[in-house]
Amino acid sequence: MTDSADGPLTSETVLETASAPAAAAPAAPVDAPEPFQRRTQDWVALDPMLGEVVVSADEIARRVSELGRQITEDYADRPPLLVGVLKGAFVFLADLSRMIRLPVEMDFMAVGSYGAATKTSGVVRIVKDLDLDLTGRHVIVVEDIVDSGLTLSYLRKSLLARGPESLSICTLLLKSGQQRASFDVEYVGFTIEPHFVVGYGLDVAERYRNLADLRIYMGGEPA
């Protein structure tokens, strides 16, 4: 055995050197995934049922933040119970609740009037009721859209009968000139023309809820 620069080269040194694992080969480069926004634009652009943008994602974010600040000021001494109307309002409620700087509580209702159609049937039924008692509570009903207002009018009467201290309505969208029921809507995100829109929680037969913006739906009634 000869000596190394670090000392005498022994049989143990040779054994350790021989058994040492070889350096791993550099990993092959992996293509970075496409940005989410680009992939979203791709499938949206290929869907002929999706028309022009009515409200952009940036506009929605700004308005939801403004509504959150307004509700925070209005309910500063009385944190509200937010009642989300499923399924359409779930995205709006999630974003809105995080913009309200108060210890809010949340509960959910589901009512049926559209089904797979694009026009309200006028027949309203409660599919899922609330878990919480409304007696003496300050309640804000959070809706995705007020169209004819018939569904919300029914829901409002049902909730008022449960004894809340106050009840207000907050809707993301209000369709211009379509209301057939008369009641106040205290918080409105956007007033839009009477188009059928999808995205940001609003759907057609459970599709398009995951769009970041709101777009006109170009199709007829789904089969």
C-alpha positions in Angstrom: 0.0 0.0 0.0 1.2 3.5 -0.7 0.5 6.6 1.4 -2.0 9.2 0.4 -1.9 12.9 1.2 -4.2 12.3 4.1 -2.1 9.5 5.7 -1.3 5.9 5.0 -3.6 4.1 2.6 -4.9 1.0 4.4 -7.1 -1.9 3.3 -9.9 -0.3 5.3 -9.5 2.9 3.3 -9.7 1.0 0.0 -12.8 -0.9 1.2 -14.6 2.4 2.1 -13.7 4.0 -1.2 -15.0 1.0 -3.2 -18.2 0.8 -1.3 -19.0 4.5 -1.4 -22.0 5.2 -3.6 -21.4 6.8 -7.0 -22.5 10.4 -7.4 -26.1 10.5 -8.8 -26.4 11.6 -12.4 -28.0 15.0 -12.9 -31.8 14.8 -13.2 -33.2 15.3 -16.6 -34.8 18.7 -17.0 -38.6 18.7 -16.4 -40.8 21.0 -18.4 -42.4 23.6 -16.1 -46.2 23.3 -16.1 -48.1 25.9 -18.0 -49.4 28.8 -16.0 -52.9 28.1 -14.7 -54.3 31.2 -16.4 -53.1 30.0 -19.8 -54.6 26.6 -19.4 -57.8 28.1 -18.3 -57.9 30.4 -21.3 -57.3 27.4 -23.6 -60.3 25.4 -22.5 -62.5 28.4 -22.2 -61.6 29.5 -25.7 -62.5 26.1 -27.1 -66.0 26.0 -25.5 -68.5 27.4 -28.0 -71.1 27.9 -25.2 -69.0 30.5 -23.4 -69.5 34.1 -24.7 -68.1 37.4 -23.7 -66.9 38.3 -20.2 -69.5 40.3 -18.3 -67.4 40.8 -15.1 -63.7 40.1 -15.0 -61.9 38.3 -12.2 -60.1 41.5 -11.2 -63.4 43.5 -11.1 -65.0 40.7 -8.9 -62.0 40.8 -6.5 -62.2 44.6 -6.1 -66.0 44.7 -5.6 -65.9 41.8 -3.1 -63.3 43.6 -1.1 -65.5 46.8 -1.1 -68.5 44.8 0.1 -66.5 43.2 2.9 -65.4 46.7 4.1 -69.0 48.0 3.9 -70.4 45.1 5.9 -67.5 45.3 8.5 -68.5 49.0 9.1 -72.3 48.3 9.2 -72.0 45.4 11.6 -69.1 46.6 13.7 -71.0 46.1 17.0 -73.0 43.1 15.9 -71.1 40.4 14.0 -73.5 38.8 11.6 -74.4 35.3 10.7 -73.8 34.7 7.0 -76.3 32.4 5.3 -75.0 31.1 2.0 -77.5 29.9 -0.5 -76.1 26.8 -2.2 -74.7 26.0 -4.6 -74.2 29.1 -6.6 -73.1 31.4 -3.8 -70.3 29.2 -2.3 -67.4 30.9 -4.1 -68.8 34.4 -3.4 -69.4 33.6 0.2 -65.9 32.1 0.7 -64.3 35.3 -0.7 -66.7 37.7 1.0 -66.3 36.2 4.4 -62.5 36.7 4.3 -63.0 40.4 3.5 -65.2 40.9 6.6 -63.0 41.9 9.6 -65.4 40.5 12.2 -65.9 37.1 13.9 -68.7 36.0 11.6 -70.5 32.7 11.7 -71.8 30.8 8.6 -74.5 28.4 7.8 -76.0 27.2 4.5 -79.3 26.6 2.8 -80.0 25.0 -0.5 -83.2 25.8 -2.5 -84.3 24.5 -5.8 -85.9 26.4 -8.7 -83.8 26.0 -11.8 -82.7 22.4 -11.9 -80.9 21.9 -15.2 -82.8 24.7 -17.0 -81.7 28.2 -17.6 -85.0 29.8 -16.5 -86.5 29.7 -13.1 -89.5 27.4 -12.8 -91.1 29.6 -10.1 -91.5 26.5 -7.9 -89.3 26.8 -4.8 -88.4 24.1 -2.4 -85.9 23.9 0.5 -83.4 21.1 -0.3 -81.1 21.7 2.7 -82.2 23.8 5.8 -80.1 25.7 8.3 -78.4 24.0 11.2 -78.4 27.1 13.4 -81.2 28.9 15.2 -81.8 32.4 13.9 -83.6 33.8 17.0 -82.2 37.2 17.9 -79.4 36.9 15.3 -78.3 39.5 12.7 -78.5 37.6 9.5 -77.1 38.4 6.0 -78.3 36.1 3.2 -75.6 35.7 0.6 -76.9 35.0 -2.9 -75.1 34.6 -6.2 -77.8 36.3 -8.3 -81.2 37.9 -8.0 -83.2 37.3 -11.2 -87.0 37.3 -10.9 -86.6 37.5 -7.1 -89.2 34.9 -6.5 -86.8 32.4 -5.0 -85.3 34.9 -2.7 -88.7 36.4 -1.7 -89.8 32.9 -0.6 -86.5 32.3 1.3 -86.7 35.7 2.9 -90.2 35.1 4.3 -89.1 31.7 5.6 -86.1 33.2 7.4 -88.0 36.1 8.9 -90.5 33.7 10.4 -87.6 32.3 12.5 -87.2 35.4 14.6 -83.9 37.1 13.6 -83.1 40.5 15.0 -82.4 41.7 11.5 -82.1 40.3 8.0 -80.3 41.7 5.0 -79.6 40.5 1.5 -76.2 40.5 -0.2 -76.1 39.4 -3.8 -73.2 39.2 -6.2 -75.4 40.0 -9.2 -78.7 41.7 -9.7 -80.3 41.4 -13.2 -81.7 44.7 -14.4 -85.4 44.9 -14.8 -86.2 41.3 -14.1 -87.6 41.4 -10.6 -91.1 40.2 -10.0 -91.0 40.4 -6.3 -90.5 43.6 -4.2 -88.0 43.7 -1.4 -84.8 45.5 -0.5 -81.4 44.2 -1.5 -78.9 46.0 0.8 -75.7 44.9 -0.8 -75.3 44.4 -4.5 -72.0 43.5 -6.2 -73.0 44.3 -9.8 -76.1 45.1 -11.8 -76.1 43.3 -15.1 -78.2 43.1 -18.2 -80.6 40.1 -18.3 -78.2 37.6 -19.8 -77.8 34.1 -18.4 -74.2 34.1 -17.0 -71.9 31.4 -15.7 -68.7 31.3 -13.7 -67.6 32.2 -10.2 -69.9 29.7 -8.7 -72.8 30.0 -11.2 -73.4 27.0 -13.4 -75.4 25.3 -16.1 -76.1 21.7 -15.1 -73.1 21.8 -12.7 -70.6 23.1 -15.3 -68.6 26.3 -15.3 -68.7 27.0 -11.6 -64.8 27.1 -11.6 -64.5 29.9 -14.1 -62.7 32.9 -12.4 -64.8 35.5 -14.3 -68.5 35.8 -15.2 -69.4 35.1 -18.9 -72.5 35.0 -21.0 -73.8 31.4 -21.6 -74.5 31.0 -25.3 -76.3 27.7 -25.2 -80.0 26.8 -24.9 -81.5 24.8 -22.2 -79.2 21.8 -21.4 -80.6 18.4 -22.3 
